[in-house]
Amino acid sequence: MTQAQLSLPAPAKINLFLHIVGRRADGYHQLQTLFQLLDYGDQLDFQDRNDAIITLGPAHPQIAEHDNLVYRAAQALQQAAQAQQPNRHYGADIHLRKRLPLGGGLGGGSSDAATTLIGLNRLWQLNFSREQLAAIGLELGADVPVFIHGRTAWAEGIGEILSPVEMAPRWFLILAPNVEVATAIIFSHQQLTRDAHAITIRAFLEQGGRNACQPIAEKLYPEVKTARTWLEQYATVRMTGTGACLFASFESEEQARLVLADVPQRWQAFVARGVNHSPAYRNETSSKS
């Protein structure tokens, strides 16, 4: 019998703004942000197994398999499934096709983990709700739930309190400087602004916002500032997350691709469309066996 297979995208996100409004006793930062999903990202292929083994390939040169968020997500869901049906075997072969840069602020690892939970939930026919999957995902990272719920969203708390937002269609050019930003270093920096006044969704849509992490990232990683200065020739530029990737917004794909053609070869870049619903949930019933 041929084992069931499934292939799903893991979309990127950008933070249209990022304000830090406080810090909790446990060290986590309280923030406000707007997660904009993109129609570009990684891809994951899943194949069911007749045993309880989980494999992940190809091997990553910088991350051990057991430390990879994809493997950890699969293992967490496997444990939750076995708690409900201990007599069943839950195993899978997972192949990750990576396109998003590490340390870029595009949510690649979190999105990969979310797509793993979504995909294996379907492959193993667990019927866990999105809320159940998001609870598992939150243990893996604060950004995982937004990808589980699959909506462009306003976020508060540590990023897990989500309110879906319908954004007007836009095209984005994403520019990746050749640096990998360490999130922990940015969030622990003494000069990081942590006392921004809370704003409303309406206030952001009318007045915009900023990324509190951007000045620190540009100070510690000068290549981020160099790339930002270059891209500002064409449009308003903002960094996403804790960096290093930068983005500019355009009304049409043609406008974005004209800028893409000018990007210096030393930097990676791509054009993506902003979407309000995650492509990971397209054709939810499609799988083959």
C-alpha positions in Angstrom: 0.0 0.0 0.0 1.4 3.4 -1.0 1.8 5.7 1.9 -0.2 9.0 2.0 1.7 12.1 0.8 1.2 15.8 1.1 3.0 18.9 0.0 2.3 22.4 1.5 3.8 25.8 1.4 5.3 27.6 4.4 4.6 31.3 3.7 6.9 34.2 4.8 5.6 37.1 6.8 6.7 40.7 7.2 6.1 43.0 10.2 4.5 46.1 8.8 5.6 47.7 12.0 6.9 46.5 15.4 6.5 48.5 18.7 7.7 47.2 22.0 5.4 48.4 24.8 6.8 46.6 27.8 8.7 43.6 29.2 7.3 40.8 31.3 8.9 39.4 34.4 10.0 36.3 32.5 12.0 38.4 30.0 9.6 38.2 27.1 8.8 41.5 25.4 5.2 42.7 25.0 4.7 44.1 21.6 2.3 45.4 19.0 2.8 44.4 15.3 0.9 43.7 12.2 1.9 40.4 10.5 1.5 40.6 6.8 1.5 37.1 5.1 3.2 36.7 1.7 2.6 34.3 -1.1 6.3 33.3 -1.1 8.1 31.0 1.2 9.5 27.5 1.9 7.9 24.2 0.8 7.4 21.0 2.9 6.7 17.5 1.6 5.3 14.9 3.9 5.0 11.1 3.5 3.3 8.9 6.0 5.1 5.9 7.5 4.0 2.6 9.0 6.1 3.2 12.1 6.7 5.9 14.7 9.9 7.2 13.1 10.2 10.9 12.0 12.9 11.8 9.5 13.8 15.3 8.2 15.9 16.1 5.1 18.0 17.4 3.7 20.5 17.8 6.5 21.0 21.5 7.3 24.7 22.6 7.6 24.0 24.9 10.6 21.1 23.2 12.5 21.1 19.6 13.9 18.0 17.6 12.9 16.7 17.4 16.5 17.1 21.2 17.0 15.2 22.0 13.8 11.8 23.6 14.5 10.3 21.3 11.8 11.5 18.1 13.7 10.5 19.6 17.0 7.0 20.4 15.7 6.5 16.9 14.3 7.7 15.4 17.6 5.4 17.6 19.6 2.4 16.7 17.5 3.3 13.0 17.6 3.3 13.1 21.4 -0.1 14.9 21.5 -1.5 12.3 19.0 -0.1 9.3 20.9 -1.6 10.7 24.2 -5.0 10.4 22.5 -4.4 7.1 20.6 -1.5 5.2 22.2 -2.0 2.1 20.0 -1.4 4.0 16.7 1.9 4.7 15.1 2.6 8.2 13.9 5.6 8.6 11.7 6.6 10.6 8.7 9.4 11.4 6.3 9.6 15.2 5.9 11.5 17.0 3.2 12.1 20.8 3.6 12.7 22.9 0.5 14.2 26.0 2.0 14.0 29.4 0.2 13.8 31.9 3.0 17.1 33.1 4.6 18.0 32.3 8.2 18.0 35.3 10.6 16.0 37.4 8.2 12.9 38.3 10.2 10.6 36.6 7.7 9.4 34.0 10.1 10.8 31.1 8.1 11.5 28.7 11.0 8.1 29.5 12.6 6.2 29.1 9.4 8.0 25.8 8.7 6.9 24.6 12.2 3.4 25.7 11.6 3.1 24.0 8.2 4.5 20.9 9.8 1.7 20.9 12.4 -0.9 21.7 9.7 0.4 19.0 7.3 0.8 16.2 9.8 -2.5 17.0 11.3 -4.0 16.2 7.9 -1.7 13.4 7.0 -2.3 11.5 10.3 -6.1 12.4 10.2 -5.9 13.8 13.8 -8.6 16.5 13.3 -7.0 18.8 15.8 -8.5 22.3 15.7 -6.4 25.3 14.7 -6.6 26.4 18.4 -5.1 23.1 19.5 -2.4 23.3 16.9 -1.7 27.0 17.9 -1.3 25.9 21.5 1.3 23.3 20.5 3.0 25.8 18.2 3.3 28.5 20.9 5.5 26.2 22.9 7.9 26.2 19.9 7.9 30.0 19.3 5.8 33.1 19.7 5.4 33.6 15.9 4.1 30.1 15.2 0.4 30.7 16.1 0.0 33.4 13.4 0.9 30.9 10.7 -1.3 28.2 12.3 -4.3 30.5 12.2 -3.3 31.5 8.7 -4.4 35.1 8.6 -2.7 38.5 8.2 -3.2 39.8 11.7 -2.7 42.5 14.3 -0.7 40.9 17.2 -0.2 41.9 20.8 1.1 40.1 23.9 4.3 38.3 22.9 2.8 38.0 19.4 0.2 35.3 20.2 -2.9 37.5 20.8 -4.2 37.8 17.2 -6.9 39.8 15.5 -7.3 39.1 11.7 -7.0 42.2 9.5 -7.9 42.5 5.9 -5.2 44.5 4.1 -5.5 46.1 0.7 -3.6 44.2 -2.0 0.1 45.2 -2.2 3.3 43.9 -3.8 6.5 43.9 -1.8 10.2 43.7 -2.7 12.1 41.9 0.0 15.8 42.6 0.3 18.1 40.2 2.3 21.5 41.7 3.3 24.2 39.0 3.6 24.0 38.9 7.4 22.1 36.7 9.9 20.7 38.7 12.8 20.6 37.0 16.2 17.1 37.8 17.7 18.4 37.3 21.3 21.1 39.9 20.8 18.6 42.5 19.5 16.0 41.9 22.2 18.7 42.0 25.0 20.4 45.2 23.8 20.4 48.0 26.4 19.5 50.7 23.9 16.3 48.9 22.6 13.2 51.1 23.1 10.8 49.1 25.3 8.3 51.8 26.4 6.4 52.7 23.3 2.8 53.9 23.8 0.2 51.3 22.7 -1.7 52.3 19.5 -4.8 51.1 17.8 -5.2 49.3 14.4 -6.9 52.4 13.1 -4.1 54.7 14.3 -1.5 52.5 12.5 -3.5 52.4 9.3 -3.8 56.2 9.3 -0.4 57.2 10.6 1.9 54.2 10.2 4.5 53.0 12.7 8.1 52.0 13.0 10.3 49.0 13.8 11.8 49.5 17.3 14.5 46.9 16.5 15.7 48.6 13.3 18.1 51.2 14.8 19.8 48.4 16.9 20.1 46.0 14.0 21.6 48.8 11.8 24.1 49.6 14.5 25.2 46.1 15.1 25.0 45.0 11.4 26.1 47.9 9.2 25.2 45.9 6.0 21.5 46.3 7.0 21.9 50.1 7.0 23.7 50.0 3.7 20.9 47.9 2.1 18.2 50.1 3.5 19.9 53.3 2.2 20.1 51.7 -1.3 16.5 50.6 -1.4 15.3 54.0 -0.2 16.1 55.4 -3.6 12.9 53.7 -4.8 10.4 53.7 -1.9 9.9 53.9 1.8 11.8 51.1 3.5 11.3 49.2 6.8 13.0 46.2 8.4 10.9 43.2 9.3 11.1 41.6 12.7 14.5 41.8 14.3 16.0 41.8 10.8 18.0 41.5 8.7 15.5 41.6 5.8 14.1 44.9 4.5 10.9 45.5 2.5 9.4 48.2 0.3 5.8 48.3 -0.8 4.5 48.8 -4.3 1.1 49.1 -5.9 1.9 46.7 -8.8 4.1 43.7 -9.4 5.6 45.5 -12.4 6.9 48.3 -10.2 8.4 45.9 -7.7 10.1 43.8 -10.4 11.6 46.9 -12.0 13.4 47.6 -8.7 14.3 43.9 -8.3 16.2 44.1 -11.6 18.4 46.8 -10.1 19.3 45.0 -6.9 23.1 44.5 -6.6 24.2 40.9 -7.0 25.7 40.7 -3.5 22.2 40.8 -2.0 19.4 38.3 -2.4 15.9 39.7 -3.1 12.5 38.6 -4.3 9.1 40.0 -5.1 6.0 38.7 -3.3 2.3 39.6 -3.0 0.7 40.3 0.3 -2.1 37.9 1.1 -4.7 37.9 3.8 -5.1 34.1 4.0 -2.3 31.6 4.2 -1.6 29.5 1.1 -0.9 26.6 3.5 -4.7 26.2 3.7 -5.4 26.2 0.0 -7.0 22.9 -1.2 -7.2 21.6 2.4 -8.6 18.2 1.3 -6.1 17.6 -1.4 -3.7 14.7 -0.7 -2.8 11.5 -2.5 -2.4 8.0 -1.4 
